[in-house]
Amino acid sequence: MTLATLSRRLERLTRNPWTRACFFVALAAVAVLPYLFTAGSFNAFRDAQVLWLYEDAARRSVLDFGQLPLWNPDFCGGLPALGTPQARFASPTFLLTLLFGTTRAEPVTLFAMVVLALFGAHRLAREHGATQLGATLAAPLFGLMGLFACAPFLGWFGFLGFALLPWLLVGVRQAARGQASGAALVALSTAFIVGFGGTYVAPLSLVACAVEVGLLLLRRRRVELLTLASAVLFAAGLSAFRLWPVWEELHRGPRIISGQSDLGVSALGGLLFGQWPPFTGECWYLVTIPAAVTAALALLRRRARWLAFSLLTWLWLAAGTGITPSLFGLLRELPVFSLLRSSERFLVLAVLTLTLGAAFALTDAAARLRLRKPARFSRPLWGLAMAGVLLAVPWLMQNFSLAANRRTLAAAPREELRPFHQARGNRWVAASFGPRSRGSLACWEAYGVPQSTRLRADAPQESWLKGEGTLEERSWSPQHLTFHVELAQPARLVINQNHHRGWRSSVGEVVSEEGLLAVALPAGTHEVSLRFLPTSAVGGIAVSLLAALALLLSRRGSAVRRLQVAIAPLVVGLVIGAVWTEPPFPSTTPTGPEGEPLIVDQPPPGARPLGVRFGADVRLDAVTLELRPEDGRVRLELDWSHGGSINPKLGVFVHIEPGTLKRIAADHLQLSDGLYLEQVPLGKVGRDILLVDVPSSKRGQGWNVWVGLWEMRGNGQRIPVTEPNGATTVENRVLVGTLNVP
């Protein structure tokens, strides 16, 4: 059998959709087998604990209480479930959680998403002109890439949303040709991505779509802007059920991040090609060297050279601040993208580009082989292209095994039905609280959850009266609380959960009691029914349902008609927001770790004046550095003020030297974890108070404490010291004091 004959037979084989389906399903099953074999075991990693808890709280809301999971009482004192960016239950994969249970559903979800990624990569390659054989053999390079192998071992299932990226790009290309099916595919893929959660997939997918449209324009392809616009509107409407609540929560408590990636060429190569020698450790963005060689062969075709431009763009972004000028730094100037930190996530788009390159290389090699008079190099070219993908697939599969073996596995958290009660909590074992009807007050989230300082883990009851009267709890569930109250005079019913304006009461008015949920009740006997029905969730769900209906109705008709239909659900959403008004979130007076006011007229007595000015019109007025004998901790207070408009990207860094401990308090965006620098009124002083535990290994030596400002959410550069006022400065940081710790 000649190579040309073999190529033709393989092409015929891959044209059969059932053969392709069996191939992709078998690949996914073998790759995910190490995770499937341990489906009953629980991932004990700290991040996995919290993310598992979000999914399980939603499952118990549905199965145990028959309620939509709108409020999660199990973490941080209670938070809106749909508004939590990292929760993933608002997607079709939640059906697997309901069917198999939270722990067992995780590897099944991984399997389903890998299958989806394989089919999507194949479809995108076909959309770009690859043959069935080229698209089928190249698809595993994306479908089995390192991120899908490694993210589950840390519990970061949100990254599996990248499996929808090829489908989204297929939809963009179809919509650009004026196809209504393309607009529908864009909307459905976006809604899936948004519902699946995570903070990187949606923004990076948006960049990928923008580049895809830009490449179509540069290649002088005709682009139907009206259909593309309708696709964007349908995507926004269909995703409103999640976008609206998330926007509301991030507006209340923005995502707090620190640092950004600073990668060189060698670091990018290690992330894409793994450690050397191979198979010695998992690789997060593995595409393998053989696959990259195959993809490079695509450059032999002039029409595919746009891939090189696309690949260089993704590598430039992935390098973060490691390449000057920093394209990632420029991207972070935009509102949505300012929340991103890890630039290496853009390597996912680089892997997808290499996958397309491999598909083109296989397509062209087979075409050259079947020419009537094939060139001398046609056979080795086809063999090299085939060998690249055939060597890459086992390597990618082994990466799944290496990652799965890195997990610390334990028994799944035990469920215990009993009356709900808040507990002190522990982020390291957060998953063990919710199933046992306990709420963890130890809050760990990437955005600023408005958590009341009055939450109690030692309260005898989870509700009480502030005033004279009697109280009886009739029923409790995550979204619905009922009470019998008898009052001789007006009083407040207080619940040991965070206040949110989305709570509705059948009697009285829902108010904030120092951040706690409360109801102001009149005198008399009342049956009080409290339900969580926020406008953002109810209105968002209504808009999404209307958008789904509009999408069905828009299959036929002109592009103008389609655009009009796409706008309608969003208009309804605006009307709902205007008519179904809610009281504003109560303003709170920010306080320090021990209840100190954070906004004052001048630094407190005893603070040492500094008067150091920084380039961003910010001044460090005074500092207090002392060792507290009562608990052995160091108290550092930095008193800041400013002269006008403040860059919201600014953060504070604290370095303590000497020794190996370089950043004792970590870089922080908020003063005292509760106040942004731009929130300090003009003419006032903002107090940044940090309480530092002193490790025993660091006692008995002197500490030099250095402080400075930097663009924490921007380019990562330090803000220069313009007027040191006699203070010691080195590398744009100020020595604020020296302390001997006995």
Secondary structure, DSSP 8 states (H G I E B T S, - for coil): --HHHHHHHHHHHHHSHHHHHHHHHHHHHHHHHHHHTTTTEEE--HHHHHHHHHHHHHHHHHHHH-----EETTBTT-EESTT-TT---SSTTHHHHHHH-HHHHHHHHHHHHHHHHHHHHHHHHHHTT--HHHHHHHHHHHHT-HHHHHGGGGT-GGGGGGGGHHHHHHHHHHHHTT-HHHHHHHHHHHHHHHHH--SSHHHHHHHHHHHHHHHHHHTT----HHHHHHHHHHHHHHTHHHHHHHHHHHHHS-B------B--HHHHHHHHH--SSTTSS--TT---HHHHHHHHGGGGSGGGTHHHHHHHHHHHHHTBTTSSS-HHHHHTTSTGGGG---GGGGHHHHHHHHHHHHHHHHHHHHHHHTSSS--TTHHHHHHHHHHHHHHHHHHHHHHHHHHHTT--EEE---------EEE---GGGGGGTGGGTEEE-----SB-----TT--SS-SSSEEEESSSEEEEEEE-SSEEEEEEEESS-EEEEEEEE--TTEEESSSEEEEETTEEEEEE-SEEEEEEEEE--HHHHHHHHHHHHHHHHHHHTSSS-HHHHHHHHHHHHHHHHHHHHHS----------B-TTS-BSEESS--TT-EEEEEEETTTEEEEEEEEEEETTTTEEEEEEEEEESS---TTEEEEEEEESSS---SS--BSEETTTEEGGGS-TT-EEEEEEEE---GGGTTEEEEEEEEEEETTTT--B--EEE-TT--EETTEEEEEEEEE-
